[in-house]
Amino acid sequence: MDAAEGFSTGGPEQGSLIEPGVMLASTDRVALDAAGIALLRLYGSTPEVMRGRIFEMDQIARAAELGIGVRSAQDLRLVALDSESKDLVLDIRRILDETG
């Protein structure tokens, strides 16, 4: 997932521009979506994105129920590929683990 820049609200052509400057990668689509939501929460997004536990959001919960990917935040493994990414990984993990 290209998260070099994007919109945290609005979009796809206008909104609140954010520039995380990162790339997220996974073979697990649910894990990637969950990490992407956590990244949006880190920068601030719409009330719908900001509310509740990530793995209880309708689309994530349904995908997990169908066995498409990881079933919980605890099943998701985050790896920083360089020292500059370690703090971001810790922030994303904290958000994924929040009780909402």
C-alpha distance (Angstrom), angle and dihedral (degrees) to the residues before:
residue distance angle dihedral
M1 . . .
D2 3.76 . .
A3 3.79 105.5 .
A4 3.79 96.6 163.8
E5 3.79 87.6 117.2
G6 3.76 137.4 -19.8
F7 3.77 145.4 135.8
S8 3.79 120.9 -69.5
T9 3.81 89.9 -169.3
G10 3.77 131.1 19.1
G11 3.77 114.3 8.2
P12 2.88 165.6 121.7
E13 3.82 87.9 124.3
Q14 3.80 103.8 8.6
G15 3.78 140.6 14.4
S16 3.78 138.7 91.7
L17 3.80 105.3 -18.0
I18 3.80 117.4 -142.2
E19 3.79 127.2 -176.8
P20 3.82 110.7 -157.9
G21 3.81 90.3 161.1
V22 3.80 94.4 -147.4
M23 3.78 141.4 115.8
L24 3.79 121.2 -140.5
A25 3.79 119.4 -158.2
S26 3.78 134.7 -176.9
T27 3.77 141.9 145.3
D28 3.82 85.9 -138.5
R29 3.81 113.2 81.0
V30 3.80 94.3 -163.7
A31 3.81 92.0 51.3
L32 3.79 90.4 49.0
D33 3.81 93.0 49.2
A34 3.81 91.8 47.3
A35 3.81 92.2 49.8
G36 3.81 89.3 47.0
I37 3.81 90.9 53.2
A38 3.81 90.1 48.9
L39 3.80 88.9 51.7
L40 3.81 90.6 51.2
R41 3.80 89.6 50.1
L42 3.79 90.4 51.3
Y43 3.81 89.5 58.2
G44 3.81 96.8 35.6
S45 3.78 124.8 -103.0
T46 3.78 142.3 175.6
P47 3.82 120.6 -38.3
E48 3.83 89.5 -108.5
V49 3.81 91.8 56.3
M50 3.80 94.2 42.1
R51 3.81 97.0 50.0
G52 3.81 127.7 91.3
R53 3.76 135.2 -13.0
I54 3.78 114.0 -35.2
F55 3.80 94.4 -131.2
E56 3.80 90.1 52.3
M57 3.81 93.4 57.6
D58 3.81 109.5 114.1
Q59 3.81 99.2 -113.8
I60 3.81 95.5 41.8
A61 3.81 93.2 44.6
R62 3.81 92.1 48.9
A63 3.80 93.1 48.4
A64 3.79 90.6 49.5
E65 3.81 90.1 47.6
L66 3.81 89.6 53.6
G67 3.81 90.8 50.2
I68 3.80 93.7 -117.5
G69 3.80 93.0 137.2
V70 3.78 145.4 -31.1
R71 3.77 114.8 -9.2
S72 3.80 100.6 -150.6
A73 3.77 144.0 12.0
Q74 3.81 88.6 -101.8
D75 3.83 89.7 61.5
L76 3.80 91.9 55.1
R77 3.81 116.8 94.4
L78 3.80 117.7 -158.2
V79 3.79 120.7 -162.0
A80 3.80 125.8 -171.3
L81 3.78 110.6 -147.7
D82 3.79 94.3 -159.1
S83 3.78 139.4 18.8
E84 3.81 91.7 -102.0
S85 3.82 90.2 62.7
K86 3.80 98.2 51.5
D87 3.81 95.8 88.5
L88 3.80 91.2 47.9
V89 3.81 90.7 51.4
L90 3.81 90.0 51.0
D91 3.82 90.8 49.6
I92 3.81 92.5 49.0
R93 3.83 91.4 47.3
R94 3.82 90.6 50.5
I95 3.80 91.4 51.2
L96 3.81 92.9 46.1
D97 3.81 90.0 51.5
E98 3.81 95.5 48.0
T99 3.77 115.2 118.1
G100 3.80 91.8 -136.3
